[in-house]
Amino acid sequence: MGYFRELPDLEYQSFLSDSISSGSYLTVKNLFRRNKLRDDLKTVFTVFNKYEIVEGARPDTVAEEFYGKSDLDWVVLMTAGIINVRDEWPLSNKHLYEFAAEKHGVALNDVHHYETKEVKDANSRLILPKEKIVDSNFTIPNPDNYATTLNPVRPVTNWEYEVRENDKKSSIYLLRREYLQQFLNDMRQIMIYDQSSQRVDNRLARTENTRVTIPQ
């Protein structure tokens, strides 16, 4: 993932047994130097394009298609607000079935919950929206005959529920291409170290070495 190339370096006190001296350091990526999309931009829809993730697509293939570079997969994830790819990226049909079968076992086709069907009156006015979770015996007065009642309810199986939840993950918003370079520039500016006693240069900082500074 190209994201780690954007992170600045950190020289950290070496605790390895083969260190050549007490003043040895390891150079690592500073994972604590994190960035995120500004919260106020999430509501500015002119900055984003809605994108539908197709069957079998991965963050790197989406980045290749949308931005022309697969190593911008981290931009896809960051602008889509995805932190945990395993849980928040849609599964392929094959992997979804394997996941659901393992989770529900023989109860895969059992009822997960009941939900309403859409009900309109004779004038096409909406009386009851669909997909509201209710009990199986939920009833309403018949809008066209108040002497009777309706049971506008349908069961949703565990499998159907998992398919729906997976489908919800397929619609994401991606930063529009014309804003990509500015986003990258801002990201790299944020990653520059400010002046401090630990700063070596813009992209490198060095932590205190306790073996040197603290008497034994």
C-alpha positions, 0 to 999 in steps of 0.5 A: 500500500502506497500509504506507508511511503507517505508516512515520515520516518522515526528513529527509535531506540533499538532493543535488538540483541545484536545492536552494535552499541547502546546508541543504536537506532532502528528506522521505522515508519511513524504510524502515529502520524495519521491523517484523515479527511476533514469532517466538513468535507464529507457533506460537500458532495461536489468534491466526491463521486458516488462509486459502485464497487463491482463483484470481486473488486479490491481497493487497488483495482478501484484505485487503478480504474478511478485514479489510474494508479493501484497504489492509491488504494489508501486514497480510496479507503480514506475518502470512503471512510473505510478503516477495517477493510475486512469488515467494511469492504463488500465480499465477493459472492463466493466469500459472502456465502462462505462467511454466511454459511459459517456464521449461521450454519444450518440456520442459514435459511431461517428467519432473521426478522420480519419486515413490513411490505409497502401499503398504499390506499386506493389513491396511491397514498403511502400508508406504510413504508416497506422494510420496517422491522416488526413482529410477525403478527403486526397488523394495520387497519385496511386503508380501503376497508376499516372493518378489516385489518392487514398483516403486511409482513414478510420474513427475511432469512439470515441469508437475505439479511447478509446479502443486504448488509453486504450490498450496503457496502458496495456504494461508496464516495470517492474524491473526484480526480481533479482534487486528488493532487491537492489532497496528496499535497495537503497530506504530504504537508501534514506529514512534515515534522515541526521544529522540535528537539526530536526533529532531524529533518522534514521526514525524520525524527529521533526519539530519546535513547534511554540507554544513553540519557538515563544512568544505569 
